């Protein structure tokens, strides 16, 4: 899992570890996501859940093209999984979400492992400057197209 570069990442990982120690592996992904939100609130972290991530295509913004699980403190993206093992597609998804959100770091957490440290991956976005709030809140001057579900 190498790049845990911030106190925020350590705090978020601590939240995930508390959940995993309490519940263990094998539950539905949605259960872990609900508990993550509760933990983030309990430790005073600002977060958004199910964050819509637009994409740009030919000068058009396609809203809700993707949804990231969590964006914490406007800088750390977290994708939660409950799968047999993480694959390249999970990493690609997380990296794409990190790039689209302009987050400075992302965590990919698989709760379906005996030890949570074996289900953690951390990624750094060296080009990011933090989330552009105006863009995320849709306050830009460009034509907007809604994505089909």
N, C-alpha and C positions, 0 to 999 in steps of 0.2 A: 504494500500500500504506500509506499514512500512519501510523497509530498504532502505532509500535514504542516502547513506553513503558518497557521494563524491560531490565536487563542479561540477565535470563533469556531474554527473547525474542531478543535479539541473539545469545546463545550458541546457542540452538536453531536460529536461521536460519543461523548459521555451520556447524553440523552438516549442515544440509540442503544448503548450498552446496558443502561438501566432497564430499558424496555425488554431487551433480549434476556437479561438475567431473570426478570420477573416472569415473562411469558414463555420463553424458550422458542425454538423453531417450530415450523409446521402450521402456523395459522394463515389465514388469508391476508393478502397484502394490505387490504383496506383496514384491517384491525391495527396493524403496525402504523399505518399512516395516521389514524385517529389518535393513537397513543403518542406519536411524535408531536402532533399539534398540542396535546395536553402537556407534554414535557417542555416544549418550547415556551408555552405560556407560563408554566410553573417556574422556570428559571429566568423569565423576563426577556426572552428574545422576541423581537418583532419578526413576523413571518407572514408570507402569503402562501396559500395552498392552491393547488390546481391552477397554476399561473399560466394564462394564455400567452403563447409565444407566436407572434406574427412572422411571416416571411415576406420578403420583397421579391417580386417577379415582374420584370418589365415595367419598372416604376409604379407597380401596384402593390399595395400592402394587402396580403391575405391574412385576415384576422383569424385567430384561433386555429392556426394550422397545426399547432402542437400545444400540449399542456404539460408543463413541468410539475412534478409533485410538490416541491417547496422551493421558495426563494427566501432566504433568511438574512435579515439585516441588509437587504438590498445588495448583497455581495456574494453569498454562498448559495449555490444551487444543490439540492439534494434529490436524488432519485432513489426511491425505495423499491426493492424487489423481494419476492419470496419464490425463488426458483431453485431447481436442483443444483445448478451452477451458473455463474455469470458467464456470458459469452461475448464474443466480439460485437454482436449487434447491440447488446446492452451498453457497452462502452461507447460505441458510435452514437447511440441515442443520447447518452449523457453529454458527450463532447459537443454534439450538435446543439443541445439545449443550452449548454454553457455559452457557446458562441452566440446563439440567437439572443440570449438574455443579457449578454455582455457581463456576466458574473465573473468575478476574479478567481473563483475556485468552485469545484464541484465535488460532491461525494456520491458514490454509487454504493448503496448498502443492500446486501442480500441477507435477509433475516433468517433464511432457511438453511442455516449452518449450525453445527454444534458450538463453535466459538465465533463470536461476531467478528473478531479481528480477521478471520479467514474469509469473511464476506464483504470486506471493505476495500474500496478503491478510491483514491484521491487524485484529482486532476487540477492543474494550475493553468490559468489563462493569462499568459504574460502580456497579451495585448489589451486586456480589459482594463477599463477605468472605473468599473462599477456600473450598475444598471442605470441607464438613461431613463429617468422617471417620466419625462415628457413622452418619450417613445412608448414606454410600457403603458402609460395611461391614455394613449391614443391622441395626444395633443400635437400632432404634426400635420403639416400641410401637404397631404398627398391623398390621392384617390384610394379608397378603401373598398375591398371586396371581402365578403363573408365567405369563409370556408364551408364546404358541405361536410356534414358529419361522417 
